[in-house]
Amino acid sequence: MQALLVIPILLAITIATVEFGIVLTLRRVVTSAAIQASREAGQGADADEVAADVETTLAAFNLALGPDLGVRLEDPELAIDESRGLACDAPASALSNGRVRVTVCVPTAGTPVVGFLEGLGYNGVLGNTLTASAVAQKECP
């Protein structure tokens, strides 16, 4: 009788832990993609090359998002502020000369996040967008 009360609670906690782990892993992958892309942008890559680099980094982790992926490149010296795919909001902080910033946006829908807990009334994961920005120093040509 007590098992009937405890097993559903333990199952919900286990599922929540697995889903939380998936979201943390996805966040780490998106951050890694932003860091790698900002390094490439610092070496002079244009917005298309940066977007391709982000897709390559995500593909290494078996994530192929296609048009659902958003990439934004900012370079104040060259007056570049370009976006590819999903619209990414620019971070509020100003960017100084000699630096480039890449912002990567990934919606949680269409990713490995399954949304197990939506059946239990929790919908805090699906429908959100994970965003990561990275700033890199521009290298001398």
Backbone as JSON, one array per atom type, in Angstrom:
{
  "sequence": "MQALLVIPILLAITIATVEFGIVLTLRRVVTSAAIQASREAGQGADADEVAADVETTLAAFNLALGPDLGVRLEDPELAIDESRGLACDAPASALSNGRVRVTVCVPTAGTPVVGFLEGLGYNGVLGNTLTASAVAQKECP",
  "N": [[0.82, -1.19, 0.0], [1.92, 1.24, 0.81], [3.87, 1.44, -1.1], [2.44, 2.13, -3.38], [2.04, 4.8, -3.05], [4.61, 5.85, -2.87], [6.14, 5.03, -5.14], [5.18, 6.42, -7.57], [5.99, 9.03, -6.92], [8.78, 8.78, -6.65], [9.35, 8.0, -9.27], [8.6, 10.31, -10.72], [10.5, 12.11, -9.69], [12.84, 10.9, -10.62], [12.48, 11.07, -13.42], [12.39, 13.86, -13.65], [15.01, 14.48, -12.9], [16.49, 13.28, -14.96], [15.56, 14.74, -17.18], [16.38, 17.31, -16.42], [19.14, 16.93, -16.51], [19.46, 16.54, -19.26], [18.77, 19.08, -20.22], [20.81, 20.63, -19.01], [23.05, 19.55, -20.32], [22.45, 20.27, -22.98], [22.57, 23.03, -22.7], [25.29, 23.35, -22.13], [26.4, 22.5, -24.55], [25.4, 24.43, -26.35], [26.65, 26.7, -25.3], [29.33, 25.99, -25.73], [29.33, 25.98, -28.53], [28.9, 28.71, -29.03], [31.24, 29.82, -27.94], [33.25, 28.65, -29.55], [32.48, 29.65, -32.06], [32.8, 32.41, -31.63], [35.55, 32.57, -31.4], [36.28, 31.93, -34.02], [35.1, 34.1, -35.33], [36.64, 36.13, -34.28], [38.93, 35.71, -35.67], [38.31, 36.67, -38.09], [36.14, 35.59, -39.52], [33.13, 35.65, -41.46], [29.52, 36.26, -41.1], [28.12, 34.09, -42.25], [30.07, 32.07, -42.23], [30.46, 31.86, -39.49], [27.92, 30.96, -38.66], [27.92, 28.47, -39.94], [30.01, 27.28, -38.56], [28.91, 27.09, -36.0], [26.83, 25.29, -36.51], [28.37, 23.07, -37.2], [29.68, 22.54, -34.77], [27.47, 21.93, -33.13], [26.56, 19.7, -34.51], [28.52, 17.87, -33.91], [27.7, 17.02, -31.49], [25.49, 15.6, -32.11], [23.28, 17.22, -32.76], [21.13, 18.57, -34.95], [19.77, 21.31, -36.05], [19.02, 23.06, -38.06], [16.91, 25.42, -39.62], [15.86, 26.22, -37.19], [17.82, 27.14, -35.6], [19.51, 29.93, -34.21], [21.83, 32.49, -34.92], [23.87, 35.17, -34.07], [26.04, 37.73, -35.02], [28.22, 40.18, -33.85], [30.14, 43.05, -34.46], [31.6, 45.85, -33.56], [33.58, 47.53, -34.72], [33.51, 47.11, -37.5], [30.93, 47.71, -37.96], [29.06, 45.61, -37.93], [26.22, 43.74, -37.44], [24.7, 41.13, -37.63], [22.22, 38.62, -38.19], [21.41, 35.16, -38.38], [19.01, 32.79, -39.28], [16.87, 31.86, -36.59], [15.74, 34.65, -34.74], [17.92, 36.27, -32.6], [18.14, 37.98, -29.56], [20.12, 40.8, -28.82], [22.67, 40.91, -26.32], [22.48, 43.01, -23.4], [24.75, 44.38, -22.64], [27.31, 46.66, -23.66], [29.55, 46.45, -26.45], [32.98, 46.61, -26.81], [35.45, 48.18, -28.97], [37.61, 46.16, -30.96], [36.75, 43.73, -30.2], [34.62, 40.89, -30.74], [31.31, 39.56, -30.76], [29.41, 36.65, -30.42], [26.21, 35.33, -30.5], [24.23, 32.6, -29.71], [21.18, 31.01, -30.31], [18.88, 28.6, -29.33], [15.92, 26.91, -29.68], [14.08, 25.01, -27.27], [12.18, 23.22, -28.14], [12.21, 20.63, -30.47], [14.66, 19.68, -29.84], [16.69, 17.37, -27.89], [15.22, 17.55, -25.54], [12.51, 16.28, -24.01], [10.2, 16.73, -22.51], [8.93, 15.34, -20.41], [7.73, 15.98, -18.02], [5.57, 17.57, -18.58], [3.16, 16.24, -18.62], [2.64, 16.07, -15.96], [1.98, 18.57, -15.28], [4.02, 20.46, -15.25], [5.55, 22.79, -17.19], [7.93, 24.14, -17.74], [10.17, 23.82, -19.33], [9.96, 23.12, -22.14], [9.29, 25.11, -25.04], [10.82, 27.27, -24.42], [13.77, 29.29, -25.07], [17.13, 28.58, -25.36], [19.92, 30.56, -24.79], [23.16, 31.64, -25.55], [26.03, 33.65, -25.22], [29.2, 34.7, -26.43], [32.28, 36.39, -26.15], [35.05, 37.47, -28.0], [38.46, 38.38, -28.43], [39.57, 40.31, -31.15], [41.82, 39.17, -33.59], [44.95, 40.31, -34.83], [45.29, 41.19, -38.27]],
  "CA": [[0.0, 0.0, 0.0], [2.81, 2.4, 0.86], [4.58, 1.5, -2.37], [1.59, 2.82, -4.34], [2.22, 6.23, -2.83], [6.01, 6.24, -3.01], [6.69, 4.76, -6.47], [4.96, 7.53, -8.51], [6.8, 10.19, -6.54], [10.16, 8.47, -7.04], [9.41, 8.0, -10.73], [8.58, 11.71, -11.14], [11.8, 12.69, -9.33], [13.83, 10.33, -11.54], [12.26, 11.67, -14.73], [12.81, 15.26, -13.55], [16.47, 14.5, -12.86], [16.99, 12.98, -16.31], [15.26, 15.89, -18.04], [17.26, 18.39, -15.99], [20.46, 16.59, -17.05], [19.42, 16.8, -20.71], [18.79, 20.54, -20.4], [22.16, 21.11, -18.69], [23.94, 19.14, -21.41], [22.15, 21.12, -24.12], [23.1, 24.37, -22.38], [26.75, 23.27, -22.28], [26.69, 22.39, -25.98], [25.12, 25.74, -26.94], [27.72, 27.58, -24.85], [30.54, 25.59, -26.46], [29.19, 26.45, -29.91], [29.08, 30.17, -29.03], [32.66, 30.09, -27.7], [34.01, 28.28, -30.75], [32.14, 30.59, -33.13], [33.4, 33.71, -31.35], [36.97, 32.45, -31.75], [36.36, 32.03, -35.48], [34.77, 35.48, -35.7], [37.8, 36.92, -33.91], [39.95, 35.52, -36.71], [37.86, 37.33, -39.32], [35.07, 34.89, -40.21], [31.9, 36.43, -41.63], [28.34, 35.71, -40.42], [27.81, 32.77, -42.81], [31.08, 31.12, -41.72], [30.19, 31.68, -38.06], [26.74, 30.1, -38.56], [28.34, 27.12, -40.33], [30.82, 26.75, -37.47], [27.99, 26.73, -34.92], [26.15, 24.06, -36.92], [29.35, 21.98, -37.12], [29.88, 22.24, -33.35], [26.27, 21.25, -32.64], [26.5, 18.39, -35.16], [29.44, 16.99, -33.19], [26.93, 16.5, -30.36], [24.29, 15.01, -32.71], [22.17, 18.16, -32.81], [20.96, 19.21, -36.25], [18.59, 22.14, -35.84], [18.65, 23.71, -39.31], [16.37, 26.77, -39.52], [15.48, 26.54, -35.82], [19.0, 27.67, -34.93], [19.75, 31.35, -34.4], [23.21, 32.92, -34.69], [24.03, 36.61, -34.24], [27.43, 38.19, -34.98], [28.35, 41.62, -33.64], [31.5, 43.59, -34.54], [31.4, 47.31, -33.6], [34.54, 48.21, -35.59], [33.06, 46.99, -38.88], [29.5, 48.0, -37.93], [28.35, 44.39, -38.29], [25.25, 43.19, -36.49], [23.95, 40.27, -38.53], [21.62, 37.42, -37.63], [21.06, 34.06, -39.29], [18.02, 31.88, -38.71], [16.04, 32.36, -35.5], [16.19, 35.97, -34.25], [18.53, 36.3, -31.26], [18.24, 39.31, -28.99], [21.48, 41.18, -28.44], [22.85, 41.15, -24.89], [22.35, 44.42, -23.04], [26.05, 45.03, -22.43], [27.95, 47.23, -24.85], [30.71, 45.72, -26.94], [34.04, 47.56, -27.1], [36.21, 47.94, -30.19], [38.63, 45.12, -30.82], [36.11, 42.5, -29.75], [33.44, 40.42, -31.47], [30.42, 38.76, -29.91], [28.51, 35.72, -31.11], [25.11, 34.85, -29.68], [23.58, 31.42, -30.29], [19.85, 30.77, -29.74], [18.34, 27.28, -29.67], [14.66, 26.62, -29.0], [14.09, 23.67, -26.68], [11.36, 22.35, -28.98], [13.02, 20.11, -31.57], [15.93, 19.23, -29.29], [16.46, 16.15, -27.12], [14.35, 17.78, -24.39], [11.27, 15.58, -24.35], [9.07, 17.32, -21.8], [8.23, 14.29, -19.65], [6.98, 16.52, -16.89], [4.38, 18.31, -18.99], [2.01, 15.44, -18.21], [2.41, 16.29, -14.53], [1.62, 19.96, -15.06], [5.17, 21.36, -15.27], [5.94, 23.06, -18.57], [8.96, 25.17, -17.68], [11.32, 23.54, -20.18], [9.61, 23.25, -23.55], [8.79, 26.41, -25.44], [11.8, 28.3, -24.09], [14.92, 29.37, -25.96], [18.42, 28.66, -24.69], [20.75, 31.56, -25.44], [24.51, 31.76, -25.01], [26.86, 34.62, -25.92], [30.63, 34.64, -26.12], [33.04, 37.52, -26.69], [36.45, 37.12, -28.27], [39.34, 39.45, -28.89], [39.91, 40.2, -32.57], [43.23, 38.97, -33.83], [45.51, 41.22, -35.82], [45.36, 40.55, -39.59]],
  "C": [[0.87, 1.27, 0.0], [3.57, 2.56, -0.45], [3.76, 2.23, -3.43], [1.71, 4.34, -4.2], [3.64, 6.69, -3.16], [6.52, 6.09, -4.44], [6.39, 5.88, -7.47], [5.8, 8.77, -8.19], [8.25, 9.97, -6.93], [10.33, 8.48, -8.55], [9.43, 9.43, -11.27], [9.91, 12.39, -10.84], [12.88, 12.18, -10.28], [13.7, 10.96, -12.92], [12.7, 13.14, -14.73], [14.32, 15.38, -13.56], [17.05, 14.24, -14.24], [16.74, 14.17, -17.23], [16.14, 17.09, -17.69], [18.68, 18.16, -16.53], [20.54, 16.84, -18.55], [19.5, 18.3, -20.98], [20.17, 21.1, -20.08], [23.16, 20.76, -19.78], [23.71, 20.01, -22.64], [22.7, 22.53, -23.91], [24.62, 24.41, -22.57], [27.15, 23.23, -23.76], [26.47, 23.74, -26.68], [26.21, 26.74, -26.55], [29.03, 27.26, -25.57], [30.5, 26.08, -27.9], [29.41, 27.96, -30.0], [30.56, 30.52, -28.83], [33.49, 29.8, -28.94], [33.74, 29.26, -31.89], [32.74, 31.97, -32.89], [34.9, 33.7, -31.64], [37.16, 32.59, -33.26], [36.08, 33.45, -35.94], [35.94, 36.41, -35.36], [38.93, 36.8, -34.91], [39.49, 36.04, -38.06], [36.77, 36.62, -40.08], [33.84, 35.78, -40.33], [30.72, 35.68, -41.01], [27.98, 34.31, -40.95], [28.79, 31.71, -42.3], [30.86, 30.84, -40.24], [28.99, 30.75, -37.87], [27.09, 28.65, -38.92], [29.17, 26.48, -39.23], [29.95, 26.32, -36.29], [27.28, 25.41, -35.27], [27.1, 22.86, -36.84], [29.58, 21.57, -35.66], [28.68, 21.49, -32.79], [26.15, 19.85, -33.25], [27.43, 17.39, -34.48], [28.75, 16.37, -31.97], [25.58, 15.93, -30.82], [23.07, 15.92, -32.62], [22.16, 18.82, -34.18], [19.66, 20.0, -36.2], [18.13, 22.87, -37.09], [18.11, 25.12, -39.09], [15.94, 27.17, -38.11], [16.63, 27.17, -35.04], [19.13, 29.15, -35.21], [21.18, 31.71, -34.05], [23.28, 34.42, -34.98], [25.49, 36.98, -34.06], [27.44, 39.7, -34.84], [29.83, 42.01, -33.66], [31.37, 45.11, -34.65], [32.36, 48.05, -34.53], [34.09, 48.22, -37.05], [31.57, 47.28, -39.03], [28.69, 46.79, -38.42], [27.45, 43.99, -37.13], [24.29, 42.34, -37.31], [23.41, 39.05, -37.79], [21.35, 36.42, -38.73], [20.05, 33.17, -38.59], [17.13, 32.56, -37.68], [16.6, 33.68, -34.97], [16.68, 35.86, -32.81], [18.57, 37.74, -30.78], [19.68, 39.58, -28.6], [21.56, 41.33, -26.93], [22.85, 42.65, -24.61], [23.69, 45.13, -22.91], [26.64, 45.51, -23.74], [29.21, 46.43, -25.19], [31.77, 46.73, -27.34], [34.75, 47.2, -28.41], [37.3, 46.91, -29.93], [38.07, 43.8, -30.35], [34.94, 42.17, -30.66], [32.62, 39.58, -30.52], [29.55, 37.89, -30.82], [27.47, 35.25, -30.1], [24.44, 33.7, -30.41], [22.27, 31.19, -29.55], [19.34, 29.43, -30.25], [17.02, 27.1, -28.94], [14.68, 25.21, -28.44], [13.17, 22.71, -27.42], [12.22, 21.9, -30.16], [14.4, 19.67, -31.13], [15.66, 17.95, -28.5], [15.6, 16.33, -25.87], [12.97, 17.25, -24.74], [10.06, 16.22, -23.69], [8.25, 16.29, -21.05], [7.3, 14.89, -18.61], [5.76, 17.34, -17.28], [3.1, 17.57, -18.6], [1.67, 15.61, -16.75], [2.1, 17.74, -14.22], [2.79, 20.93, -15.05], [5.59, 21.56, -16.71], [6.99, 24.16, -18.64], [10.12, 24.96, -18.62], [10.99, 23.77, -21.65], [9.03, 24.63, -23.84], [9.72, 27.55, -25.09], [12.93, 28.29, -25.12], [16.18, 29.47, -25.11], [19.3, 29.62, -25.47], [22.1, 31.61, -24.75], [25.27, 32.76, -25.86], [28.3, 34.44, -25.49], [31.31, 35.8, -26.83], [34.48, 37.07, -26.87], [37.2, 38.36, -28.75], [39.63, 39.25, -30.37], [41.42, 40.04, -32.71], [43.71, 39.91, -34.91], [45.61, 40.5, -37.17], [46.78, 40.28, -40.04]]
}
